Amino acid sequence: MTSAPLIEEAWTGENVTVSEIERELARLRDATSTAGGQPNLRTSVMTHIAWAPPDWKDVAEETLAGMAERHPSRTLLLVPHADEPDGIDAQLSIRCFPVGDRAVCSEVIELVLRGTRALAPASIVLPLLISDLPVFCRWRGEPAFDSVEFDQMIGIVDRLVVDSSEWSEPRYDELQAVFGRTAVSDIAWARTLPWRIELARYWPGIREQEIHIRGPLAEATLLQAWLNARLDRAIRPVEEGKQVSVRLGGEKLPSPREADLSPSDLLSAELDRFGRDPIYEEAVRAAAAS
């Protein structure tokens, strides 16, 4: 359960510069300290970037709000509007959450990138990163893997977080090309964890049994690819369905008990990971090759 902010200071501006953003952030930090009556803690553990095209903006904001104080950070919410006149519109806020007799503060920087600004996000983001802390990017929706903006963002982040269930079709062949440049997380892969744990119970006998997987395309494809790679044999094509189900040797397996995780919970878990996931990368390569 998240806490309500104890203190919140905000500022908005149109056609702003990066230097204006930095100046207003400093002013807002000073304002929260005065309002709190004592110095508040700025314990940022990362810079968290969310790339959210207009259709994804509302759900991105809802997910970020649900994370509250779990990941004290500087959050940059980037909303591209490439078809509008050049410029940057900003909405800044400092949100402080109670921790004992003090407060932990996070900074949220929402930037609407208009015109050519949407095509050159790195030049805007780089001055706003917190020095010497990891940089995560949650890319909402389907990436344009060959776009300039995607290439730029991959060049400055330590981890890319996607959800391949948000894509119109599996694009794991293009995603695997990113592995050599930055660590990658996929929330669709995270959703398969209960089933991966359940299926591991059937080792080693599962090696010889027929396996049939049905479910949402991204989750079912990744689960099939994981089994394909782990068992080193072909698994029959998946069937699409609303929920993941597995038949092993013709018998339907009981669904594992799954924690009731919100989009905020799932993203929060990915922000706790700091290295590459070789098992996930192996599954993506298997999916791309199938």
C-alpha positions as CSV (number, residue, x, y, z in Angstrom):
1,M,0.0,0.0,0.0
2,T,1.4,3.4,-1.0
3,S,1.4,6.5,1.2
4,A,-0.1,9.9,0.3
5,P,2.5,12.6,-0.3
6,L,3.3,14.6,2.8
7,I,4.5,17.6,0.8
8,E,4.1,18.3,-2.9
9,E,5.5,21.3,-4.7
10,A,4.9,21.9,-8.4
11,W,5.7,24.2,-11.3
12,T,4.7,24.3,-15.0
13,G,6.1,26.1,-17.9
14,E,5.7,26.3,-21.7
15,N,8.6,26.6,-24.2
16,V,11.1,26.1,-21.5
17,T,14.9,25.4,-21.6
18,V,16.8,22.7,-19.8
19,S,18.5,25.4,-17.7
20,E,15.1,26.7,-16.6
21,I,14.1,23.2,-15.6
22,E,17.2,22.8,-13.5
23,R,16.7,26.1,-11.8
24,E,13.1,25.4,-10.9
25,L,13.9,22.0,-9.6
26,A,16.4,23.6,-7.2
27,R,13.8,26.1,-6.1
28,L,11.2,23.4,-5.5
29,R,13.6,21.4,-3.4
30,D,14.3,24.4,-1.2
31,A,10.5,24.9,-0.8
32,T,9.9,21.4,0.4
33,S,12.6,21.7,3.0
34,T,11.0,24.9,4.4
35,A,7.5,23.5,4.4
36,G,8.7,20.3,6.3
37,G,10.3,22.3,9.1
38,Q,13.5,20.2,8.8
39,P,15.7,19.0,6.0
40,N,14.0,16.2,4.0
41,L,15.9,13.2,2.6
42,R,16.8,13.2,-1.1
43,T,17.8,9.5,-1.4
44,S,17.5,9.0,-5.1
45,V,18.7,5.6,-6.1
46,M,18.3,6.1,-9.9
47,T,17.1,8.2,-12.7
48,H,13.9,6.6,-14.0
49,I,12.8,7.6,-17.5
50,A,9.4,6.7,-18.9
51,W,8.9,7.1,-22.7
52,A,5.2,7.5,-23.1
53,P,3.6,8.4,-26.5
54,P,0.3,10.3,-26.0
55,D,-1.8,7.2,-26.1
56,W,0.2,5.8,-23.2
57,K,0.6,8.9,-21.1
58,D,-2.4,8.3,-18.7
59,V,-1.4,4.7,-17.9
60,A,2.2,5.7,-17.5
61,E,1.2,8.3,-14.9
62,E,-1.0,5.9,-13.1
63,T,1.8,3.3,-12.9
64,L,4.2,5.9,-11.6
65,A,1.8,7.2,-9.0
66,G,1.3,3.6,-7.7
67,M,5.0,3.2,-7.1
68,A,5.0,6.2,-4.7
69,E,7.9,6.0,-2.2
70,R,9.2,2.5,-3.2
71,H,11.9,3.9,-5.5
72,P,13.1,7.3,-4.5
73,S,14.3,8.7,-7.8
74,R,14.3,11.5,-10.3
75,T,11.6,10.5,-12.8
76,L,11.6,11.9,-16.3
77,L,8.2,11.3,-18.1
78,L,8.8,12.0,-21.8
79,V,5.8,12.5,-24.0
80,P,6.7,12.9,-27.7
81,H,4.6,15.1,-30.0
82,A,6.7,15.1,-33.2
83,D,3.9,16.6,-35.3
84,E,3.7,19.8,-33.3
85,P,5.9,23.0,-33.4
86,D,9.3,22.7,-31.8
87,G,9.5,23.3,-28.1
88,I,9.5,21.8,-24.6
89,D,6.6,22.1,-22.1
90,A,7.4,21.1,-18.6
91,Q,5.5,20.1,-15.4
92,L,7.8,19.6,-12.4
93,S,6.8,18.3,-9.0
94,I,8.6,17.3,-5.8
95,R,6.7,14.6,-3.8
96,C,7.7,13.9,-0.3
97,F,6.5,10.8,1.6
98,P,6.6,10.3,5.3
99,V,9.3,8.0,6.7
100,G,9.4,8.1,10.5
101,D,9.7,11.7,11.6
102,R,11.2,12.8,8.3
103,A,10.2,12.6,4.6
104,V,11.8,11.0,1.5
105,C,11.5,13.1,-1.6
106,S,11.3,12.2,-5.3
107,E,11.4,14.5,-8.3
108,V,9.0,14.1,-11.2
109,I,9.8,15.9,-14.4
110,E,7.1,15.6,-17.1
111,L,8.3,16.9,-20.5
112,V,6.2,17.3,-23.6
113,L,8.8,17.1,-26.5
114,R,7.4,18.9,-29.5
115,G,8.6,18.8,-33.1
116,T,12.3,18.0,-33.6
117,R,12.7,17.9,-29.8
118,A,10.9,14.5,-29.9
119,L,13.6,13.2,-32.2
120,A,16.5,14.3,-30.1
121,P,15.7,13.3,-26.5
122,A,19.3,12.5,-25.4
123,S,20.4,16.1,-25.6
124,I,17.5,17.0,-23.3
125,V,17.8,14.0,-20.9
126,L,21.5,14.0,-20.4
127,P,21.8,17.2,-18.3
128,L,18.9,16.0,-16.1
129,L,20.4,12.6,-15.2
130,I,21.6,12.2,-11.6
131,S,25.4,11.7,-11.7
132,D,26.8,8.2,-10.9
133,L,23.4,6.6,-10.4
134,P,21.9,4.0,-12.8
135,V,19.4,5.1,-15.5
136,F,16.3,3.0,-16.3
137,C,13.9,3.5,-19.1
138,R,10.4,2.1,-19.2
139,W,9.4,2.2,-22.9
140,R,5.6,2.2,-23.2
141,G,4.0,0.6,-26.2
142,E,5.8,-0.7,-29.2
143,P,9.3,0.7,-29.8
144,A,10.3,1.8,-33.2
145,F,13.6,-0.1,-33.0
146,D,15.1,1.6,-36.1
147,S,14.2,5.1,-35.0
148,V,16.7,7.8,-34.0
149,E,15.0,8.5,-30.6
150,F,15.1,4.8,-29.6
151,D,18.8,4.5,-30.6
152,Q,19.6,7.6,-28.6
153,M,17.8,6.4,-25.5
154,I,19.4,3.0,-25.6
155,G,22.8,4.8,-25.7
156,I,22.2,6.5,-22.3
157,V,20.3,3.9,-20.2
158,D,21.6,1.0,-18.1
159,R,18.4,-0.9,-18.4
160,L,15.5,-0.9,-20.9
161,V,12.1,-2.1,-19.5
162,V,9.5,-3.1,-22.1
163,D,6.3,-5.1,-22.0
164,S,6.1,-7.1,-25.2
165,S,2.4,-7.7,-24.6
166,E,1.9,-4.1,-25.5
167,W,3.2,-4.8,-29.1
168,S,1.0,-5.5,-32.1
169,E,3.2,-8.5,-32.9
170,P,6.2,-10.3,-31.5
171,R,9.4,-8.5,-32.4
172,Y,11.9,-10.5,-30.5
173,D,14.3,-10.6,-33.5
174,E,14.7,-6.8,-33.2
175,L,14.7,-6.8,-29.4
176,Q,17.6,-9.3,-29.2
177,A,19.8,-6.8,-31.1
178,V,19.6,-4.5,-28.0
179,F,21.2,-7.0,-25.7
180,G,24.7,-6.1,-26.6
181,R,24.1,-2.4,-25.7
182,T,22.1,-2.5,-22.5
183,A,20.3,-4.8,-20.0
184,V,16.7,-5.5,-21.0
185,S,13.7,-6.4,-18.9
186,D,10.3,-7.5,-20.2
187,I,7.2,-7.4,-18.0
188,A,5.6,-10.1,-20.1
189,W,8.5,-12.4,-19.2
190,A,8.0,-11.5,-15.5
191,R,4.4,-12.6,-15.7
192,T,5.5,-16.1,-16.7
193,L,7.5,-16.6,-13.5
194,P,4.8,-18.6,-11.7
195,W,4.5,-21.0,-14.6
196,R,8.3,-21.3,-15.0
197,I,8.5,-22.3,-11.3
198,E,5.6,-24.7,-11.7
199,L,7.0,-26.4,-14.8
200,A,10.4,-26.8,-13.2
201,R,8.8,-29.2,-10.7
202,Y,8.3,-31.6,-13.6
203,W,12.0,-31.9,-14.5
204,P,13.5,-34.2,-15.8
205,G,10.5,-36.1,-17.0
206,I,9.2,-33.1,-18.9
207,R,12.0,-33.6,-21.4
208,E,10.2,-36.5,-23.0
209,Q,6.6,-35.2,-22.8
210,E,4.4,-33.4,-25.3
211,I,3.9,-29.8,-24.2
212,H,1.0,-27.5,-25.3
213,I,0.9,-23.9,-24.3
214,R,-2.1,-21.5,-24.7
215,G,-2.4,-17.9,-23.5
216,P,-1.7,-14.2,-24.4
217,L,0.7,-14.2,-27.3
218,A,3.7,-12.5,-25.6
219,E,3.6,-14.6,-22.4
220,A,2.8,-17.9,-24.2
221,T,5.6,-17.3,-26.8
222,L,8.2,-16.5,-24.2
223,L,7.2,-19.5,-22.1
224,Q,7.4,-21.8,-25.1
225,A,10.8,-20.3,-26.1
226,W,12.1,-20.8,-22.6
227,L,11.1,-24.4,-22.7
228,N,12.5,-24.8,-26.2
229,A,15.9,-23.4,-25.0
230,R,16.0,-25.3,-21.7
231,L,15.0,-28.6,-23.2
232,D,16.9,-28.1,-26.4
233,R,14.0,-29.4,-28.5
234,A,11.1,-27.9,-30.5
235,I,7.8,-27.2,-28.6
236,R,4.6,-27.2,-30.6
237,P,3.2,-23.7,-31.6
238,V,1.3,-21.8,-29.0
239,E,-2.4,-21.0,-29.2
240,E,-3.7,-17.6,-28.2
241,G,-6.0,-17.3,-25.2
242,K,-6.9,-15.0,-22.3
243,Q,-4.9,-16.8,-19.7
244,V,-1.8,-19.0,-19.8
245,S,-2.6,-22.7,-19.6
246,V,-0.3,-25.7,-20.1
247,R,-1.0,-29.3,-21.1
248,L,1.8,-31.8,-20.3
249,G,1.5,-35.2,-21.9
250,G,-2.2,-34.4,-22.7
251,E,-3.0,-33.5,-19.1
252,K,-3.9,-29.9,-18.2
253,L,-1.7,-28.7,-15.4
254,P,-3.3,-26.8,-12.4
255,S,-2.7,-23.1,-12.7
256,P,0.0,-21.9,-10.2
257,R,-1.1,-19.5,-7.5
258,E,-0.1,-16.0,-8.7
259,A,0.4,-12.9,-6.6
260,D,-2.0,-10.1,-7.4
261,L,0.6,-7.7,-8.8
262,S,-0.4,-4.4,-10.2
263,P,1.5,-2.7,-13.1
264,S,3.2,-0.6,-10.5
265,D,4.3,-3.8,-8.6
266,L,5.7,-5.4,-11.8
267,L,7.6,-2.3,-12.8
268,S,8.9,-1.8,-9.3
269,A,10.4,-5.4,-9.3
270,E,12.2,-4.7,-12.6
271,L,13.7,-1.5,-11.1
272,D,15.4,-3.7,-8.5
273,R,17.4,-5.6,-11.1
274,F,20.8,-4.3,-12.1
275,G,22.4,-7.0,-14.3
276,R,21.5,-8.8,-17.5
277,D,19.2,-11.8,-17.4
278,P,20.9,-14.6,-19.5
279,I,17.9,-16.9,-19.2
280,Y,15.5,-14.3,-20.5
281,E,18.0,-13.4,-23.3
282,E,18.2,-17.1,-24.2
283,A,14.4,-17.3,-24.4
284,V,14.2,-14.2,-26.6
285,R,16.8,-15.6,-29.0
286,A,14.8,-18.9,-29.1
287,A,11.6,-16.9,-29.8
288,A,13.3,-14.9,-32.6
289,A,14.6,-18.1,-34.2
290,S,11.3,-19.9,-34.2
